[in-house]
C-alpha cells in the first residue's frame, strides 16, 4: 500500500525544490557559501516554514563564519524568497521562512569517526591478543 503524504508534506517538498532553485539563481551575495536545502518542515497551519540548510564554505573561509554569514544572508533575503515562492506555488498564504543550520551531517560525520575509531581499536586489540596467544 502506498504511503499517503499529508498536504503540509507535499507543500514542504515543493517549497524545498523551488527554494533550492531560487537560492542558486537569485541570490548573488558574495558572503553566501554553497547552500544545500536539506529539509523543510512546515507547520500544520502553513504559517511557518522551517528551512534547514547545510553550508559548504568557499576556499579558506572559516566554516563557522561561513555558516553565520550564509544564515544572515538567507534571513535578509527571506522576504524576497517568500515573494518569489508565492508566485510559483498557489497558496492562500505563503509560510514565513525561518532558516536554520542543519547539523545532522556534522553529527553523522562525528559518529562515523567514533565508530571507525572504536573499530580500529578493536582490531588492534584482537591483533595484540592473537600475538600474545602465539607466544
N, C-alpha and C positions, 0 to 999 in steps of 0.2 A: 504494500500500500504506500502510495506517495506521501511524503511528509508535507503537510499543509503549512504554508507560511502566512503569518499574520500581515495585515496591511502595513503596520509600522515597520516590519522587517523588509517588505518589498520596497517601501519608501526609502528606508535606510540604505538598501543595496543600490537604488538608483541615485541617491544623494552621493554615495561613495564614488560611484563611477563618474558622475558628472563633476564632482568636486575635484577629483584627481586630474581630470582633463582641464578644468578651469585654472587650477593652480599652475599646471605646467604651461598653459597657453597664455594666461592673462597676467600673472604676477612676474614682474621683471626686476624686483628688488635685489640688489647685489648681496644683501645680508641673508637672503633666503638660501639655505642649503638644498641638497637634493631631498625632496619631501616625498614620502610614500604615505598615502592614506590607508592605514591598515584596518580600521574598523570604524563604523558609525553606529551609534546607539541613539535611537530616537525615543523620546518619552511617549507614553500612551496617548496623551492629548495632542501630540505633534507640536508642542510648544518649544521644545529644545532638542537640539541635535548635538550630542557629544561626539566630537570628531577626534579620533586617536590617530596620531601621525608618528612616523619614525623619521629621523633626520640623519643624513649622512653628510658630514662636514666636507667642505672643499679644501684641497691642498693641505696647508699647515695650520688650518683653523682648529682651535681647541673644540673638542666635542661638546663640552658643557656650554661654552659660549655660543656655539652654533645652534644648539637646541634652544637656548634662551632667545637669541636673535630671531630665529625662524618662527618661534611661537609668537613673538612680539609682532612680526610682520603679518602673520596669519590673523592675529586678533585685530590688528589695524585694518586689514582688508576684509574682515568678516561681513561688513555691511555690503560691500561691492559683490562679494561671492554669493551672499544670500540673494541679492537682487538678480544676479545672473542665473542662479539656480531656479528662481521663481519664473524666469522667462522660459525655461525648458521643462519644468515639472509643474503641471497644473494642479495646484492645491489651493484651497481657500486661504490658508495661512502657511507661509513657509517657516519652518522651525528656525529659531535663533541658533546660530552656530557658536559652539564653545569648543575651543581647541585644547587638546591635552597631549602630552608626550606619552607614547606607548612604550612602556619599559619592559614589555614581555620578551622582546628579542634579547635585550641585555640580560634579563633574568635567565632566559634559556641558555645563553652563552655561558653564564656563570655556573649554572647547574651542570652543563655539559663538561665544563672544566673540572668541577669537583668529582663527577663520575669518572672522568678519564684519569684523574689523579689517584682516586681510590683503586681503579683497575690496575694501574701501573704499580701501585704499592703492593697489591695482592699478588701480581705476577712476580714481583721481586721477592716477596715473602715465600712464595711457592718454590722459586728457584733456589733460595737460600736453604729451605727445608730439604729439598732434593739433594743438594750438595752435602749437607750435614748427614743425611741418611746413608750416603755412599761411603762415608768415612768409616 
